[in-house]
Amino acid sequence: MQEIGDNIGRLQSEIAGICSRMGRRPEDITLIAVTKTVDTDRINHAIECGIRHVGENKVQEVMEKYDLIAKKVKWHLIGHLQTNKVKYIIDKVALIHSLDSLSLAQEINKRAEKAGVVMEALIQVNVAEEESKFGMGMEEVDGFIRHIASFRNLKISGLMTIAPFYEDLSMVRPVFRELKVKYDALAQMDLPNVEMRHLSMGMTHDFAVAIEEGANMIRVGTGIFGKRNYHI
């Protein structure tokens, strides 16, 4: 498992280098280890090597791994979330990255109230309008936030996007830049239960560009754990 520690070290060095170049602080960048299909021994080893945030795409994997993972980490639900699955993770995850509908917002608020918690969530935005990806359109975000700002047990803490995969990273930069502009504009809105603190952009392939364009939360799986077979 040594390669996991080596990969984390390289990532941290690269993040520090990017931040130095951009006049940012490395400690302001949250590195989320994406643990889809990764077994708990490897996850716990990553935690021993300094990982403090883990992200899962599926509720089922959160349920299977939650009690087997070191308690000093924060859990993130980064994949599409169905309303009927909210009840299973409302007391387990620190942040939901994939809020993309009113019905989901209503369910999160309801379940959080029952659990006696305030759940933080990011609005997933489909900036590039890809049909294959979840998320609301850029033009929908403002109205959506105003509509749900009165929800007492749901706090909107920022935005998330999954950019298209381009070999030429210059093509992905406008996607990140556009979401940062939206993020900054929303930060000026004076609404209850809304505080723009997290801009979740960038994965293994493009996190460097995402940080350059303002991301303060990146989601890295392959860059930590190596390539995985998602079909097993």
DRENLO-76420 format. One record per residue: residue in one letter; x, y, z of N, C-alpha, C in turn. Coordinates in pm, whole numbers, padded with zeros to 5 digits, always signed. Layout:
<rs>
AXYZXYZXYZ
...
</rs>
This chain:
<rs>
M+00081-00122+00000+00000+00000+00000+00085+00127+00000
Q+00213+00109-00012+00301+00225-00004+00269+00329-00111
E+00219+00282-00227+00192+00378-00335+00084+00477-00296
I-00007+00439-00205-00111+00531-00161-00047+00650-00088
G+00042+00621+00005+00111+00728+00076+00195+00814-00016
D+00262+00748-00113+00342+00823-00209+00255+00915-00293
N+00139+00863-00335+00047+00944-00417-00006+01064-00339
I-00039+01042-00213-00089+01152-00131+00019+01259-00113
G+00141+01214-00091+00252+01309-00077+00272+01392-00202
R+00265+01326-00319+00280+01398-00445+00166+01498-00465
L+00046+01457-00432-00069+01546-00445-00053+01670-00358
Q-00014+01648-00234+00002+01760-00142+00110+01856-00191
S+00217+01801-00246+00324+01886-00300+00275+01965-00420
E+00198+01897-00506+00147+01966-00626+00048+02076-00587
I-00039+02046-00491-00133+02148-00444-00059+02268-00387
A+00045+02241-00309+00124+02349-00250+00190+02433-00358
G+00240+02369-00463+00303+02441-00572+00205+02529-00647
I+00086+02477-00674-00017+02555-00743-00056+02676-00659
C-00077+02651-00529-00119+02761-00441-00012+02868-00432
S+00115+02827-00426+00225+02924-00422+00223+03012-00546
R+00197+02949-00660+00194+03020-00787+00076+03117-00794
M-00036+03077-00732-00158+03156-00742-00179+03251-00624
G-00086+03251-00531-00103+03337-00414-00210+03288-00319
R-00227+03156-00312-00327+03098-00223-00258+03014-00115
R-00333+02973-00015-00277+02892+00094-00317+02746+00075
P-00221+02655+00078-00253+02511+00061-00355+02462+00163
E-00349+02517+00283-00442+02470+00388-00586+02509+00360
D-00608+02597+00263-00744+02635+00226-00805+02540+00123
I-00726+02445+00075-00776+02348-00023-00809+02218+00048
T-00933+02174+00040-00974+02048+00100-00961+01936-00003
L-00877+01838+00028-00858+01722-00058-00951+01611-00012
I-01044+01574-00099-01137+01465-00069-01091+01340-00144
A-01063+01233-00070-01026+01106-00131-01152+01033-00174
V-01167+01013-00303-01286+00945-00357-01263+00795-00345
T-01349+00729-00267-01323+00590-00228-01417+00490-00293
K-01473+00526-00405-01561+00435-00479-01488+00305-00510
T-01543+00193-00468-01492+00056-00486-01363+00027-00408
V-01314+00121-00329-01190+00100-00254-01224+00029-00123
D-01146-00075-00090-01175-00151+00032-01132-00071+00156
T-01187-00108+00269-01168-00029+00390-01023-00030+00439
D-00949-00135+00417-00808-00137+00459-00729-00028+00387
R-00754-00014+00258-00682+00088+00180-00728+00229+00218
I-00856+00242+00249-00905+00373+00293-00841+00411+00427
N-00839+00317+00520-00780+00346+00650-00630+00376+00638
H-00564+00311+00542-00422+00342+00520-00407+00485+00469
A-00496+00526+00379-00492+00664+00330-00513+00763+00444
I-00600+00728+00537-00624+00814+00653-00498+00824+00738
E-00429+00712+00754-00302+00713+00828-00199+00802+00759
C-00213+00816+00627-00119+00898+00550-00163+01044+00539
G-00267+01080+00610-00304+01221+00617-00439+01261+00560
I-00512+01168+00499-00644+01200+00444-00742+01226+00558
R-00818+01335+00548-00916+01370+00650-01058+01380+00596
H-01073+01369+00465-01205+01376+00402-01217+01262+00302
V-01327+01186+00309-01351+01080+00211-01485+01104+00144
G-01491+01073+00015-01613+01096-00062-01661+00968-00128
E-01788+00941-00113-01848+00824-00176-01955+00865-00276
N-01965+00789-00384-02065+00816-00485-02200+00754-00452
K-02197+00644-00379-02320+00569-00355-02350+00557-00206
V-02477+00573-00173-02522+00558-00035-02487+00419+00017
Q-02503+00317-00065-02477+00180-00021-02334+00164+00029
E-02238+00227-00040-02099+00214+00002-02072+00289+00132
V-02140+00401+00153-02129+00471+00281-02177+00378+00393
M-02292+00315+00372-02349+00227+00473-02257+00109+00504
E-02196+00053+00400-02111-00065+00418-01980-00031+00489
K-01928+00089+00466-01794+00123+00515-01792+00209+00641
Y-01903+00273+00671-01904+00377+00773-01846+00331+00907
D-01888+00215+00956-01843+00168+01087-01704+00106+01083
L-01648+00090+00964-01517+00026+00950-01406+00126+00922
I-01444+00252+00912-01348+00357+00877-01318+00441+01001
A-01194+00485+01011-01152+00568+01124-01247+00688+01141
K-01284+00715+01265-01384+00817+01292-01333+00960+01276
K-01203+00975+01256-01149+01111+01249-01167+01175+01111
V-01236+01108+01020-01257+01166+00888-01398+01222+00876
K-01414+01312+00781-01547+01363+00745-01590+01296+00615
W-01716+01256+00611-01771+01188+00494-01844+01288+00404
H-01827+01267+00274-01894+01349+00173-01971+01256+00079
L-02095+01289+00052-02172+01216-00050-02160+01297-00178
I-02084+01245-00273-02051+01324-00392-02126+01278-00517
G-02193+01164-00509-02267+01113-00625-02413+01153-00621
H-02485+01118-00726-02628+01149-00734-02702+01086-00617
L-02788+01164-00555-02861+01119-00437-03010+01114-00465
Q-03067+00995-00448-03212+00979-00465-03282+01015-00334
T-03401+01069-00344-03471+01115-00224-03495+01000-00125
N-03520+00880-00177-03550+00769-00086-03427+00713-00015
K-03308+00769-00046-03185+00723+00019-03134+00823+00123
V-03195+00940+00127-03147+01046+00217-03146+00998+00362
K-03248+00926+00403-03261+00886+00543-03145+00800+00591
Y-03077+00735+00499-02969+00645+00538-02838+00718+00568
I-02822+00837+00517-02693+00905+00532-02702+01038+00606
I-02823+01077+00647-02842+01209+00706-02761+01227+00834
D-02734+01119+00905-02658+01127+01030-02513+01082+01013
K-02470+01064+00888-02337+01011+00863-02246+01106+00786
V-02300+01176+00689-02213+01259+00605-02210+01404+00656
A-02096+01468+00634-02080+01608+00674-02129+01703+00567
L-02125+01656+00441-02160+01744+00330-02213+01663+00213
I-02324+01707+00158-02381+01649+00036-02345+01741-00080
H-02277+01687-00181-02228+01769-00292-02327+01777-00408
S-02435+01701-00402-02514+01677-00524-02660+01717-00512
L-02688+01827-00444-02825+01879-00438-02861+01939-00573
D-02965+01884-00635-02997+01929-00770-03147+01938-00800
S-03230+01934-00696-03374+01944-00721-03447+01989-00595
L-03564+02046-00614-03645+02090-00501-03690+01971-00417
S-03730+01862-00482-03776+01745-00406-03666+01690-00317
L-03542+01691-00365-03430+01643-00282-03406+01740-00167
A-03412+01869-00193-03394+01969-00087-03499+01952+00023
Q-03623+01929-00018-03731+01910+00078-03709+01786+00164
E-03662+01679+00101-03639+01555+00175-03520+01569+00271
I-03414+01633+00226-03299+01655+00315-03340+01739+00434
N-03415+01845+00410-03461+01931+00519-03548+01854+00617
K-03638+01773+00565-03729+01695+00650-03652+01593+00735
R-03563+01520+00671-03487+01417+00743-03389+01479+00843
A-03331+01592+00807-03239+01660+00898-03313+01711+01022
E-03433+01761+01000-03513+01808+01115-03544+01692+01209
K-03580+01578+01153-03610+01460+01236-03487+01414+01313
A-03370+01427+01249-03245+01383+01312-03187+01487+01407
G-03246+01607+01406-03197+01713+01492-03065+01771+01447
V-03044+01775+01315-02919+01830+01261-02951+01935+01153
V-02851+02013+01120-02858+02101+01004-02760+02044+00901
M-02814+01997+00790-02730+01934+00688-02677+02039+00590
E-02548+02035+00568-02487+02123+00469-02486+02056+00333
A-02511+02133+00229-02515+02078+00094-02460+02179-00006
L-02409+02124-00114-02366+02205-00228-02465+02183-00341
I-02492+02286-00415-02578+02272-00532-02492+02223-00649
Q-02533+02111-00707-02461+02059-00823-02510+02131-00948
V-02414+02190-01020-02446+02269-01138-02385+02203-01261
N-02467+02180-01361-02422+02121-01487-02383+02234-01581
V-02265+02290-01554-02222+02411-01625-02217+02389-01776
A-02163+02274-01817-02145+02246-01959-02270+02190-02026
E-02377+02174-01947-02506+02124-01998-02492+01990-02070
E-02416+01900-02008-02401+01766-02063-02523+01681-02028
E-02580+01616-02127-02699+01535-02104-02670+01416-02014
S-02547+01370-02012-02511+01251-01935-02488+01281-01788
K-02490+01407-01749-02459+01443-01610-02578+01505-01539
F-02583+01483-01408-02686+01545-01325-02646+01690-01295
G-02737+01762-01232-02709+01900-01195-02803+01996-01264
M-02827+02110-01200-02917+02208-01260-02839+02305-01349
G-02911+02371-01436-02850+02467-01526-02809+02594-01452
M-02714+02665-01507-02666+02787-01444-02779+02886-01418
E-02872+02894-01512-02980+02993-01501-03082+02958-01393
E-03077+02836-01342-03173+02792-01241-03128+02817-01098
V-02999+02839-01080-02941+02837-00945-02995+02947-00856
D-03000+03070-00905-03042+03183-00819-03183+03163-00765
G-03275+03129-00853-03413+03111-00811-03427+02994-00714
F-03352+02890-00739-03356+02772-00653-03310+02808-00512
I-03199+02880-00502-03146+02918-00372-03246+03006-00297
R-03304+03101-00366-03403+03188-00300-03521+03106-00249
H-03561+03006-00324-03677+02924-00288-03652+02842-00162
I-03530+02791-00147-03504+02700-00035-03432+02767+00082
A-03407+02896+00072-03334+02967+00178-03407+02962+00312
S-03537+02942+00308-03615+02939+00432-03612+02803+00501
F-03552+02702+00438-03545+02569+00498-03450+02574+00619
R-03500+02546+00735-03422+02565+00857-03316+02458+00880
N-03334+02341+00825-03241+02231+00853-03155+02194+00733
L-03152+02283+00636-03066+02265+00518-02989+02394+00496
K-02857+02383+00498-02772+02500+00476-02697+02484+00344
I-02710+02581+00257-02638+02580+00129-02499+02640+00152
S-02397+02557+00130-02260+02598+00163-02172+02619+00041
G-02230+02609-00079-02148+02632-00197-02201+02561-00319
L-02112+02543-00417-02147+02484-00545-02051+02371-00581
M-02099+02280-00664-02017+02170-00715-02045+02151-00862
T-01942+02112-00937-01964+02072-01076-01871+01957-01112
I-01912+01879-01210-01828+01777-01273-01805+01824-01415
A-01683+01858-01445-01653+01913-01577-01643+01803-01682
P-01663+01836-01808-01641+01738-01916-01496+01692-01916
F-01472+01572-01964-01335+01521-01972-01274+01563-02105
Y-01173+01646-02097-01099+01688-02216-00951+01656-02196
E-00889+01600-02298-00744+01582-02291-00675+01718-02287
D-00729+01812-02364-00677+01948-02366-00742+02025-02250
L-00665+02045-02143-00721+02106-02023-00761+02251-02041
S-00712+02315-02146-00754+02454-02169-00903+02460-02201
M-00960+02348-02245-01102+02346-02279-01192+02337-02155
V-01135+02288-02045-01215+02275-01924-01208+02402-01838
R-01109+02484-01861-01091+02604-01779-01214+02696-01779
P-01277+02723-01895-01395+02811-01895-01510+02758-01809
V-01522+02626-01796-01626+02567-01713-01604+02605-01567
F-01482+02585-01519-01450+02620-01382-01461+02770-01359
R-01416+02846-01455-01418+02992-01441-01562+03043-01432
E-01649+02987-01512-01789+03030-01512-01855+03000-01378
L-01826+02884-01321-01887+02851-01192-01831+02939-01081
K-01704+02976-01090-01646+03066-00988-01713+03202-00993
V-01744+03251-01111-01815+03378-01123-01952+03369-01056
K-02022+03258-01080-02152+03237-01016-02138+03228-00865
Y-02039+03156-00819-02011+03140-00676-01988+03276-00610
D-01907+03360-00674-01878+03492-00618-02004+03579-00614
A-02087+03568-00716-02211+03646-00719-02306+03601-00608
L-02316+03473-00589-02405+03420-00485-02355+03458-00346
A-02224+03471-00333-02167+03508-00203-02212+03647-00159
Q-02257+03729-00255-02304+03865-00224-02451+03869-00186
M-02522+03756-00206-02664+03751-00172-02681+03737-00022
D-02765+03819+00035-02789+03815+00180-02913+03732+00208
L-02894+03601+00216-03006+03510+00237-02978+03421+00358
P-03083+03386+00434-03063+03296+00547-03024+03157+00499
N-02944+03089+00579-02904+02951+00551-02826+02935+00422
V-02766+03042+00374-02683+03036+00253-02549+03103+00284
E-02442+03028+00268-02308+03083+00289-02213+03014+00193
M-02163+03087+00097-02074+03029-00002-01934+03007+00059
R-01909+02885+00101-01780+02850+00161-01703+02746+00081
H-01775+02661+00009-01710+02551-00062-01737+02558-00212
L-01631+02553-00289-01643+02544-00435-01575+02414-00475
S-01656+02311-00497-01607+02175-00522-01594+02153-00673
M-01470+02162-00720-01442+02146-00864-01308+02075-00879
G-01301+01988-00978-01174+01927-01012-01159+01786-00957
M-01108+01698-01044-01084+01559-01009-00939+01525-01047
T-00904+01398-01050-00766+01359-01075-00709+01425-01199
H-00785+01428-01305-00736+01474-01435-00719+01626-01442
D-00806+01698-01371-00812+01843-01394-00810+01929-01267
F-00771+01870-01154-00779+01947-01030-00685+02068-01029
A-00574+02058-01100-00480+02171-01101-00546+02294-01163
V-00614+02275-01275-00684+02385-01340-00796+02437-01249
A-00865+02344-01182-00974+02384-01093-00923+02474-00981
I-00810+02438-00921-00754+02521-00815-00713+02657-00871
E-00653+02657-00988-00613+02784-01050-00734+02874-01072
E-00851+02813-01095-00972+02892-01123-01057+02915-00999
G-01007+02875-00881-01077+02913-00758-01134+02802-00673
A-01123+02676-00715-01175+02566-00634-01106+02564-00498
N-01182+02533-00394-01119+02511-00263-01151+02372-00209
M-01211+02290-00295-01241+02151-00261-01223+02069-00388
I-01136+01967-00383-01113+01882-00501-01140+01738-00464
R-01182+01658-00563-01224+01520-00540-01132+01427-00620
V-01045+01356-00551-00942+01277-00619-00952+01130-00579
G-00972+01044-00677-00977+00900-00651-00858+00828-00711
T-00853+00825-00845-00747+00755-00916-00609+00809-00876
G-00599+00938-00855-00472+00999-00819-00419+00955-00684
I-00505+00894-00602-00465+00842-00472-00458+00689-00472
F-00563+00626-00522-00576+00481-00510-00539+00405-00637
G-00510+00478-00746-00482+00412-00872-00609+00377-00948
K-00593+00322-01066-00708+00285-01147-00785+00170-01085
R-00916+00179-01096-01001+00076-01037-01098+00021-01141
N-01142-00101-01115-01242-00163-01205-01379-00134-01146
Y-01451-00040-01207-01580+00000-01154-01692-00101-01184
H-01659-00206-01257-01763-00301-01300-01766-00427-01216
I-01677-00434-01117-01677-00554-01034-01782-00542-00924
</rs>
